[in-house]
């Protein structure tokens, strides 16, 4: 009986290790995919546009020349901040959606490093 239980525990442990390796491989793949995705947003009626990758890294900022008023730099700063914040929020949502898919719809209690 003891040998049977030891074998059962060994088999279960091996299955857990294999599952962990599969999850790690999928996480690595997900990191690559998120880095290749793009979310784009604009603020001020399109006067400022920001693109970010799926990890939230800002990739580009475009500013319509009409938004550049030397007398009102604060407005331009606000538009840039709004667009960057929204791009990062959308990237975070993409990340969360992908993590839900990876975890079978169950929320994970921790963040994975590098994502």
C-alpha distance (Angstrom), angle and dihedral (degrees) to the residues before:
residue distance angle dihedral
X1 . . .
X2 3.78 . .
X3 3.80 91.8 .
X4 3.79 89.4 50.8
X5 3.81 92.2 51.8
X6 3.80 91.4 47.0
X7 3.81 90.6 50.8
X8 3.78 90.8 47.3
X9 3.80 91.3 50.8
X10 3.80 91.3 47.2
X11 3.82 91.3 50.3
X12 3.81 91.7 48.0
X13 3.81 91.6 47.9
X14 3.81 90.5 50.1
X15 3.80 90.2 50.4
X16 3.80 90.7 50.5
X17 3.81 90.5 50.0
X18 3.80 91.1 49.4
X19 3.78 90.7 49.2
X20 3.80 90.0 49.8
X21 3.80 90.5 51.6
X22 3.80 90.8 50.1
X23 3.81 91.4 50.3
X24 3.81 90.9 47.9
X25 3.81 91.0 50.8
X26 3.80 90.9 49.4
X27 3.82 90.8 48.3
X28 3.79 90.5 52.9
X29 3.79 90.0 49.4
X30 3.81 90.3 47.1
X31 3.80 91.5 52.8
X32 3.79 89.7 55.2
X33 3.79 92.9 46.1
X34 3.81 93.1 48.7
X35 3.79 90.2 50.3
X36 3.80 89.3 55.3
X37 3.80 97.0 46.6
X38 3.77 120.6 92.0
X39 3.78 130.7 -152.1
X40 3.78 117.7 -170.4
X41 3.79 129.0 -167.7
X42 3.76 137.5 168.2
X43 3.76 137.5 -156.1
X44 3.77 135.1 -163.6
X45 3.78 92.5 39.5
X46 3.79 91.7 -55.6
X47 3.79 96.6 -43.3
X48 3.82 90.7 122.1
X49 3.81 122.5 33.2
X50 3.80 125.8 -174.1
X51 3.79 129.9 -171.4
X52 3.79 123.4 -164.5
X53 3.76 133.9 176.5
X54 3.80 121.7 -115.5
X55 3.79 90.0 -91.4
X56 3.81 92.2 58.8
X57 3.80 97.4 -105.2
X58 3.78 110.2 145.0
X59 3.80 109.7 -121.5
X60 3.79 102.8 175.5
X61 3.78 143.5 2.3
X62 3.80 121.6 -162.7
X63 3.80 122.3 -169.7
X64 3.78 123.6 -166.2
X65 3.82 108.5 -129.7
X66 3.81 88.0 -128.1
X67 3.82 88.0 67.1
X68 3.80 91.7 60.5
X69 3.79 107.6 92.8
X70 3.81 112.5 158.4
X71 3.80 88.6 -153.7
X72 3.81 92.7 56.5
X73 3.81 108.6 38.1
X74 3.79 89.3 144.9
X75 3.82 91.1 66.3
X76 3.80 90.9 53.0
X77 3.80 90.6 48.4
X78 3.80 89.9 51.6
X79 3.82 91.9 49.7
X80 3.80 91.9 50.0
X81 3.79 92.0 47.2
X82 3.81 91.9 48.8
X83 3.80 93.1 50.0
X84 3.81 94.0 45.6
X85 3.80 91.9 48.0
X86 3.80 92.0 49.8
X87 3.82 92.6 47.4
X88 3.79 90.6 52.0
X89 3.82 91.5 46.3
X90 3.80 91.1 52.2
X91 3.80 91.1 47.4
X92 3.81 88.8 51.6
X93 3.80 89.5 52.1
X94 3.82 90.6 51.3
X95 3.82 88.7 50.8
X96 3.81 92.6 49.1
X97 3.80 92.3 47.6
X98 3.80 91.2 51.6
X99 3.80 92.3 47.1
X100 3.82 90.0 52.0
X101 3.80 88.9 52.9
X102 3.80 90.7 48.6
X103 3.80 93.2 48.5
X104 3.78 94.2 45.1
X105 3.79 92.9 -108.7
X106 3.78 96.2 -52.6
X107 3.78 116.9 120.8
X108 3.75 114.0 -118.3
X109 3.80 116.5 -132.4
X110 3.79 94.3 -136.2
X111 3.79 143.4 42.0
X112 3.77 121.0 -112.5
X113 3.79 113.6 -126.4
X114 3.77 116.3 -110.1
X115 3.79 96.4 23.4
